[in-house]
Amino acid sequence: MAEGVVMDAVVQVLVRDVADAVYVHGQCVFGFQTQFEAMRNELTLMRAFLTDTEKIKRKYEILKPILVDLRKLVYEADDLMMDCIIRTKYWKSKGTFSCYHLSPRELFFRYQTGKKLTYINKRIVQMKGTLRSYLPAVDRSSEGSSSKRRFNLPVFNQSDVVGLTEDVRTIKGWILPHKEELHRIGTVGMGGLGKTTIAQKIFKDKQVIASFEERIWVTVSQNVDEDEIVRSILDDLKVNDRSGNLLHKMSEVLTRKAYLIFMDDVWKIAAWWENISSGLPKTKEHSSCIIITSRNEYVLKRMGVVEERVHRPKLLSEEEGWSLFCKVAFLSSKANSELEETGKNIVKKCGGLPLAIKTIGGLLSSKSQILNEWNRIYENFHAKLEEESNSSEAESDRTTVMASLKLSYDELPTDLQHCILCLSIYAEDYEIRAEQFVRWWVGEGFVRDKGTETARDVAYCYLSELISTCLTEVVQRRNYDGRVYNCKIHDMVRDLIIKIAREEDFSSFDKGNRQVPTVDTRRLGVTGEMNLHALEGNSKLRALLWDLWRWITSQKRLAYLNLRNAAKLVELPDSIGKLWGLQILILGECKNLEKVSVLIANLSELTVLDVGNCPLLQCLPQGLSRLSNLQELYGFKIASSTDTNGCHLGELKDLPNLRVLQVDIKEESIIKDEEVTVLAQLNHLRVLSINAGDSEDKDILRKLDMLCLPTCLEELYLRHYFGESTPQWMNPTSLPQLQYLCIEDSRVLGHINSDFWGKEGKTWKIVGLCLKFLPKLQVEWSMVRRGMPSLRFVEVSHCNSLKSFPFNVEGLGIWRRVEKDKVEEEKEEIKEEEKKEETKEEDKKEEIKEEEKKEEIKDEEIKVEDKC
């Protein structure tokens, strides 16, 4: 059977986006309306033709080169459209838009553009004819029947463990006796077997936590070096000083302590291990331990793990596999009886591999619980297994996992396929900030507004869907509402999406799955070891994640630029104004950034601007009000009297689309009387953060108390506020939609304003409350519960004056309200697990008794022989 053709997500999404862009912008590009209209019509037909082609079982090998050519052609059309838009915006900004086409340079540009447009349109028609001759007509009536998207899916708790209790118990038995100075334990097995899950379970175990003063987790990638590992260890030890000998610093902190180090996913041994091993303190008074997970037994031996301390996780039994599958697919221990037979057949095909079971279960959790749909998935999984086994020489277990991952990817809607390919450019085992790639998806147009939902909200729904399919793993969530902060992907998922990204020209990779820059690279995450000379002549880049300022402003087609932590960036130059297509600009945590060019106001497409945590930046330049598409603004510093060209609070009133705003107030900031009502005019603002900068200026405190905020606000953060009482606007009448309130870092705040608890029976709708480093604040727990009846989560830290709170308020205290139904369900699950454990214990006792009987019989036989 020939390998199938993937009607790739890149082609389908590109065709859609270019057709839409032509519709929106084509009329603005003088002289090309006819050609662009023809392109739009052909691309719209092409899109209709390609949509749902995943249903055409991918049998047409001959179409592969045609699709490759089509992808390149659509990229070229996209580039051409962007060039025309940028050109038009440039001349508009110069105020010579009406006569720019008379310039000889512009006449030449028009000639070249017209020639390219004619060629592209001709080739699109030819390709459409070729595709039509090979593929049958698509039945449009069935669109969306099987892949209908379910937003806001409930998600399987990835920390749930099935069938690994015995593994955890075995390793804990080796850890806890504390008999050796530094003992080493290894867990070995193929990817997807559950090695990391076992290690994480041990890492969070209460007995283990109580036994070791320090617990450290290090994820070891294939290309790791000594410095990287030591820095990771120092991070876990909360050591911020990076001067001097890092290895010596690590040894110094760990001396005279019992410590436990987890080294996860070690691929090979290099010089780093000898150095780090010698730097780890070994004392008889404090027994310590290293736990290593690897796919290679030789690695464990080289790291000093003896055979008696090597653990090899077993495959899940059918019963355990079914239990895990139910938790993922049904989010319950109970299955839909109609689907049980098909579900169990799928579990058998997974061969006891946890990752394969979770992946297929996650896929089915996003589908309708209809027998025909489940049977279709089962048949496709069977076909994928055959396809993988025929095309790969890998061991059968890896084949099973890769087949499940491929099927899960193929079943994603095309826009989600495009989104997950973005994760391919991140390094192996990298913890990715969800906010970063959500912004990227929005900036490149992979995700768009949907009805009343913003593109950002839709992007988080997409992320939830990727998590529900188990293609993405959650590392950290926001406490009060569960929104994802950080996530990562399994290295086998990364292998798969890199393979697809390479095939679809999404980005460039070498044979070792490392990203390599080329003249055709469109998306790039730059690392220190890259050869950037290969980028010379590249004008196609659309997304760049980098920590240096160089060469960037020649990339006029950039939509997303992330320069977070760019240590050498001192000034954002005038050339930034040439990036006409830029939609997202991240400059957060650039510690040496002092100035932003006034020409940033030229970036009319900008939707996100982040200059947060840039301590040397005094203010943003005037003209910010021209960024009318801006939706998120972080690090807006209100100008002082000495900032002659600085931006003041009043300019924000001309940003009607703002949804997220972070305002920083300096001691010298000027807030005019008429500006205190500006924020109330931002009718779409949902998240507001005010950093008052510990300002003791009485005029600033008075203005802060007079502020008017929009009633639509849902999240509010107040930091470094120097008032003795909460502001008068902080009450449920002024903020009727507020769901989350965070007050932090105030040395003098001691009282709650009388209006805070509401009047005439009005109470807060707050769900989450965070109070941190407020040593003088006096609040009764009973008032909190009465005034915030919807409260579900409270986080408190270093608030010594709080009264009657049912948890620790001096250190870190957390309170959650748990629903009764959930408690009962958890109790039932615990009982079931206990019953299973009891059954296992009884079975073991029976086995021991049988063994003892056998020994007794043997002894009797020996006695009889002796008598004879």
C-alpha positions in Angstrom: 0.0 0.0 0.0 1.5 3.4 -1.1 2.1 5.9 1.7 -0.7 8.5 1.8 -0.6 12.1 0.7 -1.2 14.6 3.4 -3.3 17.5 2.3 -1.3 19.6 4.6 -2.5 22.2 7.0 -0.1 24.8 5.7 -1.6 24.7 2.2 -5.2 24.9 3.4 -4.6 27.7 5.9 -2.4 29.6 3.5 -5.0 29.4 0.8 -7.7 30.7 3.2 -5.6 33.5 4.6 -4.3 34.8 1.2 -7.8 34.8 -0.2 -9.1 36.7 2.8 -6.2 39.2 2.7 -6.9 39.8 -1.0 -10.5 40.5 -0.2 -9.6 43.0 2.6 -6.6 44.7 1.0 -6.8 44.2 -2.7 -8.8 47.3 -3.4 -6.2 49.4 -1.6 -3.4 48.5 -4.0 -3.9 50.7 -7.0 -3.5 49.2 -10.4 -3.8 45.6 -9.3 -7.5 45.3 -8.4 -8.3 43.0 -11.4 -5.4 40.7 -10.9 -5.9 40.4 -7.1 -9.7 39.8 -7.6 -8.8 37.0 -10.1 -6.4 35.5 -7.5 -9.0 35.7 -4.8 -11.6 33.9 -6.9 -9.2 31.1 -7.8 -7.9 30.7 -4.3 -11.5 30.6 -2.9 -12.3 27.8 -5.3 -9.0 26.1 -4.4 -9.9 26.4 -0.7 -13.3 24.8 -1.2 -11.7 22.0 -3.2 -9.0 21.3 -0.6 -11.3 21.5 2.5 -12.1 18.1 4.0 -9.6 16.3 1.7 -8.4 14.4 4.8 -11.5 12.3 4.1 -10.1 11.2 0.8 -7.9 8.5 2.4 -4.6 9.9 1.1 -4.0 7.4 -1.7 -2.6 9.7 -4.4 1.2 9.5 -4.4 1.4 11.5 -7.6 -0.1 14.6 -5.9 2.8 15.1 -3.5 5.0 17.2 -5.8 1.9 19.2 -7.0 1.1 20.1 -3.3 4.7 21.1 -2.7 4.5 23.4 -5.7 1.2 24.7 -4.6 2.5 25.5 -1.2 5.4 27.5 -2.6 3.1 29.3 -5.0 0.7 30.4 -2.2 3.6 31.5 -0.1 4.7 33.6 -3.0 1.2 35.1 -3.4 1.2 35.8 0.3 4.6 37.6 0.1 3.4 39.6 -2.9 0.2 40.7 -1.2 2.2 41.7 1.9 4.7 43.7 -0.2 1.9 45.7 -1.8 0.3 46.4 1.5 3.6 47.6 3.0 4.3 49.8 0.0 0.9 51.4 0.2 1.2 52.1 4.0 4.7 53.6 3.4 3.5 56.2 1.0 0.4 56.9 3.1 2.8 57.7 6.0 4.7 60.0 3.8 1.6 61.9 2.9 2.2 61.4 -0.9 -0.2 58.5 -1.4 -2.0 60.1 -4.3 1.1 60.6 -6.5 3.5 57.9 -5.5 2.8 55.8 -8.5 4.4 58.4 -10.8 7.9 57.6 -9.4 10.2 55.6 -11.8 10.9 53.2 -8.9 7.2 52.7 -8.3 6.5 52.2 -12.0 9.2 49.4 -12.0 7.7 47.9 -8.9 4.2 47.9 -10.5 5.6 46.3 -13.7 7.3 43.5 -11.7 4.3 43.0 -9.5 1.9 42.8 -12.4 4.2 40.2 -14.1 4.3 38.1 -10.9 0.5 38.3 -10.4 -0.1 37.1 -14.0 2.2 34.2 -13.5 0.8 33.2 -10.1 -2.8 33.3 -11.3 -1.9 31.2 -14.4 -0.2 28.6 -12.2 -3.1 28.4 -9.7 -5.5 27.7 -12.6 -3.2 25.0 -13.9 -2.7 23.3 -10.5 -6.4 23.4 -9.8 -7.0 21.6 -13.1 -4.4 19.0 -12.2 -5.8 18.4 -8.8 -9.3 18.1 -10.1 -8.2 15.5 -12.6 -6.8 13.3 -9.9 -9.2 13.7 -7.0 -12.9 13.1 -6.9 -15.3 15.9 -6.1 -15.6 16.5 -2.3 -18.9 15.9 -0.8 -19.5 19.3 0.9 -22.6 18.1 2.6 -20.6 16.1 5.1 -18.4 19.0 6.2 -17.8 19.2 9.9 -19.8 16.0 10.7 -16.9 14.2 12.2 -14.5 16.9 13.1 -16.8 19.4 14.7 -14.9 21.4 17.2 -15.8 21.2 20.8 -14.6 24.3 22.6 -13.9 24.5 26.4 -13.4 20.8 26.6 -12.9 19.3 30.1 -9.3 18.0 30.3 -7.9 14.8 31.7 -5.7 15.5 34.7 -2.3 14.4 33.4 -1.0 13.9 36.9 -3.5 10.9 37.3 -1.5 7.7 37.5 -2.8 4.3 36.5 -0.9 1.1 37.0 2.3 2.7 38.3 1.7 2.3 42.0 4.0 -0.7 42.3 6.8 1.2 40.3 6.6 4.1 42.7 6.6 1.9 45.8 9.7 0.0 44.5 11.7 3.1 43.9 10.6 4.7 47.2 11.8 1.6 48.9 15.2 2.2 47.5 15.2 5.9 48.4 14.0 6.2 51.9 16.3 3.9 54.0 19.1 6.5 53.8 21.9 4.1 54.1 24.3 5.4 51.5 26.2 8.7 51.1 24.9 9.2 47.6 23.0 6.4 46.0 22.0 6.3 42.4 18.8 4.9 40.9 17.9 4.5 37.3 14.6 4.0 35.4 15.0 2.7 31.9 12.6 2.0 29.0 11.4 3.3 25.7 9.7 6.7 25.2 6.0 6.8 26.2 6.4 4.0 28.8 5.8 6.3 31.8 9.3 6.9 33.2 8.9 10.6 33.7 5.4 10.1 35.2 6.8 7.7 37.8 9.6 10.2 38.6 7.1 13.1 38.9 5.0 11.0 41.3 8.0 10.3 43.5 9.1 14.0 43.3 5.7 15.1 44.8 5.4 12.3 47.3 4.9 13.5 50.9 7.2 11.0 52.5 9.9 11.9 50.0 9.4 15.6 50.5 9.8 15.1 54.3 13.0 13.1 53.9 15.0 15.5 51.8 15.8 19.1 52.5 16.3 19.9 48.8 14.5 18.3 45.8 15.8 19.3 42.3 14.4 18.5 38.9 16.7 18.7 35.8 15.4 17.9 32.3 18.4 16.8 30.3 18.1 17.4 26.5 20.2 15.8 23.9 22.4 18.8 23.4 22.8 19.9 27.0 26.0 21.2 28.5 27.5 21.4 32.0 26.6 25.1 32.5 23.0 24.6 31.5 22.5 21.8 34.0 24.3 23.6 36.9 22.2 26.7 36.2 19.0 24.6 36.3 20.1 23.1 39.7 20.8 26.6 41.0 17.4 27.8 39.8 15.7 25.1 41.9 17.9 26.0 44.9 16.7 29.6 44.5 20.3 30.8 44.0 20.3 34.0 41.9 24.0 34.8 42.0 25.6 33.6 38.8 29.1 35.1 39.4 32.2 32.9 40.0 32.4 29.1 39.7 28.9 27.8 39.4 29.9 24.2 40.2 31.5 25.3 43.4 28.4 27.4 44.3 26.2 24.4 43.7 28.4 22.2 45.9 28.5 24.9 48.6 24.6 25.1 48.8 24.1 21.3 48.9 26.8 20.6 51.5 25.5 19.3 54.9 22.0 18.7 53.3 20.1 15.7 52.3 19.2 16.2 48.7 17.4 14.4 45.9 18.2 15.1 42.3 16.0 13.9 39.4 17.8 13.8 36.0 15.1 13.2 33.5 15.6 11.8 30.0 19.4 11.5 29.8 20.3 10.5 26.3 24.1 10.2 26.4 27.0 10.6 28.7 29.5 13.5 28.1 32.1 15.4 30.0 29.4 17.3 31.9 28.5 14.2 34.0 32.0 13.6 35.4 32.3 17.3 36.5 28.8 17.5 38.0 29.2 14.1 39.7 32.5 15.2 41.3 30.9 18.5 42.4 28.0 16.8 44.3 28.8 16.6 48.1 28.9 13.1 49.6 28.7 12.9 53.4 27.8 10.0 55.7 25.7 12.4 57.9 23.3 13.2 55.1 22.2 10.5 52.7 21.3 11.8 49.3 20.1 10.4 46.0 20.1 10.8 42.3 17.3 9.3 40.2 18.0 9.1 36.4 15.5 8.2 33.7 16.9 7.1 30.3 16.1 5.0 27.2 19.6 3.6 27.3 20.8 1.1 29.9 24.4 1.8 29.0 23.9 5.4 30.1 22.7 4.3 33.5 25.8 2.1 34.0 28.1 4.9 33.0 26.4 7.1 35.5 27.2 4.6 38.3 23.8 2.9 38.7 24.2 -0.7 39.7 22.0 -3.4 38.3 20.1 -3.9 41.6 19.0 -0.3 41.4 17.8 -0.3 37.8 14.0 -0.2 37.4 12.3 -1.3 34.2 8.6 -0.2 34.1 6.3 -2.8 32.6 3.6 -2.3 30.0 0.2 -1.8 31.4 -2.1 -4.8 31.8 -5.3 -4.8 29.7 -7.2 -3.9 32.9 -4.9 -1.0 33.7 -4.8 0.2 30.1 -8.6 0.2 30.0 -8.8 2.1 33.3 -6.4 4.8 31.9 -8.3 5.0 28.7 -11.6 5.6 30.5 -10.1 8.4 32.6 -8.9 10.1 29.4 -11.7 9.4 26.9 -14.6 9.5 29.3 -13.0 11.6 32.1 -14.4 9.0 34.4 -13.7 5.5 35.6 -16.9 4.4 34.0 -17.3 3.9 30.2 -20.2 4.4 27.8 -21.5 0.8 27.5 -22.3 1.2 23.8 -18.7 2.2 23.1 -17.0 -0.3 25.5 -16.2 -3.0 22.9 -14.7 -0.7 20.4 -12.8 1.1 23.2 -11.3 -2.1 24.5 -10.2 -3.1 20.9 -8.4 0.2 20.6 -6.7 -0.3 24.0 -5.5 -3.8 22.8 -3.9 -2.1 19.7 -2.1 0.3 22.1 -0.1 -2.7 23.5 -0.1 -1.4 27.1 1.8 1.8 26.2 0.6 4.7 28.4 1.4 7.4 25.9 -0.4 5.6 23.0 -3.4 5.0 25.3 -3.5 8.7 26.4 -3.1 10.0 22.9 -6.0 7.9 21.4 -8.1 8.5 24.5 -7.5 12.2 24.2 -8.5 12.2 20.6 -11.7 10.4 21.3 -12.5 12.7 24.2 -12.9 15.5 21.6 -15.2 13.5 19.4 -18.9 12.8 19.7 -19.7 9.6 21.6 -21.2 7.9 18.5 -20.3 4.3 17.7 -19.7 4.9 14.0 -17.2 7.7 14.8 -15.3 5.5 17.2 -15.3 2.6 14.7 -13.8 5.0 12.1 -11.1 6.0 14.5 -10.4 2.4 15.3 -10.1 1.5 11.6 -7.8 4.5 10.9 -5.6 3.6 13.9 -5.3 0.0 12.5 -4.3 1.4 9.1 -1.8 3.8 10.7 -0.2 0.9 12.6 0.2 -1.1 9.3 1.6 2.0 7.6 4.1 2.7 10.3 5.3 -1.0 10.6 5.8 -1.1 6.8 7.7 2.2 6.5 9.8 2.0 9.7 12.4 -0.3 11.1 11.8 0.9 14.6 10.8 -1.4 17.4 7.1 -2.3 17.5 6.4 -0.3 20.7 7.7 2.9 19.1 5.7 2.1 16.0 2.5 1.9 18.1 3.1 5.3 19.8 4.0 7.1 16.5 0.9 5.6 14.9 -1.3 7.0 17.7 0.4 10.4 17.5 0.0 10.6 13.7 -3.6 9.7 13.9 -4.3 12.3 16.6 -2.5 14.9 14.5 -4.4 14.0 11.3 -7.7 14.2 13.1 -7.1 17.8 14.2 -8.8 20.6 12.3 -6.4 22.2 9.8 -6.0 25.4 11.8 -5.0 23.5 14.9 -2.5 21.5 12.9 -1.0 24.8 11.8 -0.9 25.9 15.5 0.9 22.8 16.8 3.5 23.1 14.1 4.6 26.3 15.8 5.8 24.3 18.8 8.4 22.5 16.5 10.9 25.4 16.7 11.2 25.2 20.5 14.1 23.2 21.9 13.7 19.7 23.2 12.1 19.5 26.7 11.7 23.3 26.7 9.0 24.7 29.0 7.1 27.1 26.7 5.2 30.1 28.0 1.6 29.7 26.7 1.3 33.5 26.3 4.2 33.5 23.9 2.9 31.1 21.3 -0.7 32.3 21.8 0.5 35.7 20.7 2.4 34.1 17.8 -0.8 32.3 16.6 -2.7 35.6 16.7 0.1 37.7 15.2 0.5 35.4 12.1 -3.3 35.1 11.7 -3.5 31.4 12.4 -6.2 32.3 14.9 -8.9 34.9 14.4 -11.8 36.5 16.2 -14.8 34.2 16.4 -18.1 36.0 17.0 -17.9 37.8 20.3 -14.6 36.0 21.2 -11.3 37.7 20.6 -8.6 35.9 18.7 -6.7 35.6 22.0 -9.6 33.8 23.7 -10.0 31.5 20.7 -6.3 30.8 20.8 -6.6 29.6 24.5 -9.5 27.4 23.4 -7.3 25.9 20.8 -4.6 25.3 23.4 -7.1 23.5 25.6 -8.1 21.3 22.7 -4.4 20.4 22.1 -4.1 19.5 25.8 -7.3 17.4 25.7 -5.8 15.4 22.9 -2.6 14.8 25.0 -0.4 16.3 22.2 0.5 19.0 24.6 1.3 18.7 28.4 0.5 21.3 31.0 3.5 22.2 33.3 1.8 25.1 35.2 -1.7 26.5 35.5 -3.0 29.7 36.9 -4.5 28.8 40.3 -7.8 30.6 40.3 -9.2 29.6 36.9 -6.8 26.9 35.6 -5.6 29.0 32.6 -2.3 27.5 31.3 0.9 29.4 32.1 3.6 26.9 30.8 3.4 23.8 28.8 5.7 21.4 26.9 5.5 18.6 24.4 6.7 15.0 24.7 9.9 14.4 22.6 8.1 11.9 20.4 5.4 14.5 19.6 8.2 16.9 18.8 9.8 14.4 16.5 6.5 14.0 14.7 5.7 17.7 14.2 9.3 18.5 13.2 9.0 15.8 10.4 5.7 17.4 9.3 7.1 21.0 9.6 10.1 20.0 7.4 7.9 18.3 4.8 5.5 21.3 4.6 8.2 24.0 4.5 6.8 25.4 7.8 10.4 25.8 9.1 13.9 24.4 8.4 15.5 21.6 10.4 18.6 19.4 9.9 18.8 15.6 10.3 19.3 16.0 14.0 16.0 17.9 14.4 17.9 21.1 15.1 16.5 24.3 13.5 18.8 25.7 10.8 18.4 29.1 9.2 18.2 29.3 5.4 17.3 31.9 2.8 13.8 30.4 2.7 13.2 30.1 6.5 9.9 31.7 7.5 9.9 31.1 11.3 13.0 31.0 13.5 13.9 30.7 17.1 17.5 31.8 17.3 20.0 30.2 19.7 23.6 31.1 20.4 25.1 28.2 18.4 23.3 29.0 15.1 25.1 30.1 12.0 23.2 33.2 11.1 25.2 33.9 7.8 22.7 31.6 6.1 20.0 34.2 6.7 21.7 36.7 4.4 19.3 37.3 1.5 16.3 36.0 3.4 13.3 38.4 3.1 10.6 35.8 3.9 10.7 35.6 7.7 7.3 35.9 9.4 8.1 35.0 13.0 11.3 35.5 15.0 12.2 34.6 18.6 15.6 36.2 19.3 17.7 37.8 22.0 19.8 40.2 19.8 19.0 43.3 17.8 20.5 43.0 14.3 19.3 42.6 10.8 15.7 42.6 11.9 14.3 45.8 10.4 15.1 44.5 6.9 12.4 41.9 7.5 9.4 44.0 6.3 7.0 41.0 6.3 7.5 40.2 10.0 4.2 39.7 11.9 5.6 38.6 15.3 8.9 39.7 16.9 9.9 38.5 20.3 13.0 40.2 21.8 12.3 39.4 25.4 15.5 39.5 27.6 17.6 41.1 24.8 20.5 42.2 27.0 22.2 44.2 24.4 19.2 46.2 23.3 19.6 49.8 24.5 17.5 51.7 22.0 14.7 50.7 19.7 15.8 52.7 16.6 13.8 54.6 14.0 14.0 51.7 11.6 11.4 49.8 13.7 8.9 52.0 11.9 9.6 50.1 8.6 8.0 46.9 9.9 4.6 47.8 8.6 3.1 44.4 8.9 4.2 43.8 12.5 1.3 42.8 14.8 3.1 41.7 18.0 6.2 43.3 19.5 7.6 41.8 22.7 10.4 43.8 24.5 9.7 42.7 28.0 12.5 42.3 30.5 15.1 44.1 28.3 17.0 45.4 31.3 19.1 47.9 29.3 16.4 49.4 27.1 16.3 53.1 27.6 14.5 54.5 24.6 11.8 53.6 22.1 11.6 55.4 18.8 8.7 57.7 18.1 8.3 55.9 14.8 6.8 53.0 16.7 3.5 54.9 16.1 3.8 53.9 12.4 3.0 50.2 13.3 -0.7 50.6 12.7 -1.3 46.8 12.6 0.2 46.3 16.1 -2.2 44.5 18.4 0.3 43.6 21.3 3.1 45.8 22.7 5.0 44.5 25.7 7.6 46.8 27.3 7.0 45.4 30.9 9.9 45.1 33.3 12.3 47.4 31.4 13.7 49.4 34.4 15.7 52.0 32.4 12.8 52.9 30.1 11.2 56.1 31.5 8.2 56.3 29.2 6.8 55.5 25.7 6.9 58.2 23.1 4.0 60.4 22.1 1.8 59.2 19.3 0.7 55.9 20.9 -2.9 56.9 20.2 -2.3 56.2 16.5 -2.1 52.4 17.3 -5.8 52.1 17.1 -5.7 48.3 16.7 -3.8 47.8 20.0 -5.4 45.1 22.2 -2.7 44.5 24.8 -0.3 47.0 26.3 2.2 46.0 29.0 4.6 48.3 30.8 2.9 51.7 30.0 4.8 54.2 32.1 3.0 57.5 32.6 5.4 60.4 31.6 6.7 63.0 34.0 7.2 66.7 33.5 10.8 66.1 32.4 9.7 63.6 29.7 8.9 66.3 27.1 8.0 63.9 24.3 6.5 61.2 26.6 3.1 59.6 26.4 0.5 60.5 29.0 -2.5 58.7 30.3 -4.8 60.8 28.1 -3.6 59.1 24.9 -5.1 55.8 26.0 -8.6 57.1 25.3 -7.9 56.7 21.6 -7.2 53.0 21.9 -10.8 51.7 21.9 -9.8 48.0 21.4 -7.6 47.7 24.5 -8.4 44.5 26.5 -5.3 44.2 28.6 -3.4 47.1 30.2 -0.5 47.3 32.6 0.2 50.8 33.9 3.4 51.7 35.8 3.4 54.9 37.8 6.7 56.6 38.8 7.3 59.1 41.6 7.4 61.9 39.0 4.5 60.8 36.9 2.0 63.5 36.0 -1.7 62.6 36.0 -3.9 65.5 35.0 -7.4 66.0 36.7 -9.2 65.4 33.4 -7.2 62.1 32.9 -8.7 60.3 35.9 -11.7 59.2 33.8 -9.8 58.0 30.8 -9.7 54.3 31.8 -13.5 54.3 32.2 -13.8 55.1 28.4 -12.0 51.8 27.5 -15.2 49.7 27.1 -13.4 46.5 26.1 -10.9 46.5 28.9 -10.9 43.2 30.7 -7.6 43.0 32.6 -6.0 46.0 34.4 -2.7 46.1 36.3 -1.7 49.2 38.2 1.8 49.4 39.6 1.8 52.5 41.9 5.6 52.3 42.3 5.4 52.9 46.1 4.8 56.6 45.3 4.3 58.7 48.4 3.4 61.8 46.4 0.1 63.0 47.8 -1.2 64.3 44.5 -0.6 60.9 42.8 -2.3 59.1 45.7 -5.3 61.6 45.4 -5.5 61.0 41.7 -5.3 57.2 42.1 -8.2 57.4 44.6 -10.2 59.4 42.1 -9.7 57.0 39.1 -12.8 55.8 37.2 -12.5 52.2 35.9 -14.6 50.5 33.3 -17.4 48.4 34.7 -16.5 45.6 32.3 -13.2 44.8 34.1 -12.8 41.1 35.0 -9.2 41.0 36.5 -7.6 43.7 38.6 -4.0 43.8 40.0 -2.9 46.6 42.4 0.8 46.6 43.3 3.0 48.9 45.4 0.1 51.0 46.5 1.1 53.5 49.2 -2.4 54.4 50.5 -3.4 53.3 54.0 -6.8 52.3 52.9 -8.0 50.7 49.6 -9.1 53.1 46.9 -12.7 54.3 47.0 -13.4 52.8 43.5 -12.5 49.3 44.7 -16.1 48.2 45.4 -18.6 45.8 43.8 -20.8 48.6 42.5 -18.0 50.2 40.5 -16.6 46.8 39.4 -19.7 44.5 39.0 -18.0 42.0 36.7 -14.7 41.6 38.6 -13.7 37.9 38.9 -10.1 38.1 40.2 -8.5 40.6 42.6 -4.8 40.7 43.4 -3.3 43.2 45.9 0.5 42.9 46.4 3.5 44.6 47.9 2.2 47.4 50.1 4.0 48.3 53.3 1.4 50.7 54.6 -2.0 49.4 53.4 -3.8 48.5 56.6 -7.5 48.9 56.2 -10.3 48.0 53.8 -12.4 51.0 52.7 -16.0 50.9 54.0 -17.4 50.8 50.5 -15.3 47.7 49.6 -17.9 45.3 50.9 -20.7 46.9 48.9 -23.9 48.7 49.9 -27.6 47.7 49.8 -26.9 44.0 49.6 -24.4 44.3 46.7 -21.7 41.6 46.9 -18.6 40.8 44.8 -18.6 38.3 42.0 -15.0 37.6 42.7 -13.9 34.0 42.2 -10.2 34.3 43.0 -8.4 36.5 45.6 -4.7 37.0 46.0 -3.1 39.0 48.9 0.7 39.1 49.2 3.2 41.0 51.2 0.7 43.2 53.0 2.0 43.1 56.6 -0.4 45.7 58.0 -3.6 44.7 56.3 -6.4 43.8 58.8 -9.3 41.7 57.4 -11.6 39.2 59.0 -12.1 35.8 57.2 -15.8 36.0 58.0 -16.0 39.3 56.1 -14.3 37.8 53.1 -16.6 34.8 53.0 -19.7 37.0 53.4 -18.7 39.7 50.9 -17.4 37.3 48.3 -20.0 34.4 48.1 -18.6 33.1 44.8 -15.1 32.8 46.1 -13.4 29.5 45.0 -9.7 30.2 45.5 -7.6 32.4 47.9 -3.8 32.7 47.9 -2.1 34.6 50.8 1.5 35.2 51.5 3.2 37.3 54.3 0.1 39.0 55.5 0.6 38.7 59.3 -2.3 40.9 60.4 -5.1 38.9 58.7 -7.5 37.5 61.2 -9.2 34.1 61.6 -8.1 32.8 58.2 -8.3 29.0 58.1 -4.7 28.6 56.8 -1.2 30.0 57.1 -1.0 33.7 56.4 2.6 34.4 57.5 4.2 32.1 54.9 2.3 30.9 51.8 -1.3 29.8 52.4 -3.8 28.5 49.8 -7.5 27.8 50.2 -9.8 26.2 47.7 -13.5 25.5 47.8 -14.1 22.0 46.6 -17.5 21.0 45.2 -19.3 18.2 47.1 -19.9 16.1 43.9 -16.2 16.2 43.2 -15.3 15.2 46.7 -17.6 12.2 46.5 -16.2 11.2 43.1 -12.7 11.4 44.4 -13.7 9.3 47.5 -15.2 6.6 45.2 -12.0 6.5 43.1 -9.8 6.2 46.2 -12.0 3.3 47.4 -11.7 1.6 44.0 -7.9 2.0 44.1 -7.8 0.7 47.7 -9.9 -2.3 46.7 -7.5 -3.0 43.8 -4.5 -2.7 46.2 -6.2 -5.0 48.7 -6.8 -7.6 45.9 -3.2 -7.4 44.8 -2.0 -7.8 48.4 -4.3 -10.9 48.8 -3.1 -12.3 45.5 0.5 -11.8 46.7 -0.3 -13.5 50.0 -1.8 -16.4 48.1 1.3 -16.7 45.9 3.5 -16.6 49.0 1.4 -19.4 50.6 1.6 -21.5 47.5 5.4 -21.0 47.4 5.6 -22.0 51.1 3.5 -25.1 50.4 5.8 -26.0 47.5 8.8 -25.5 49.8 7.2 -27.7 52.4 6.5 -30.5 49.9 10.1 -30.2 48.6 11.3 -30.5 52.2 9.1 -33.6 52.8 10.4 -35.2 49.6 14.0 -34.6 50.7 13.3 -36.1 54.1 11.7 -39.2 52.5 14.8 -39.5 50.2 17.1 -39.2 53.3 15.1 -42.0 55.0 15.4 -44.2 52.0 
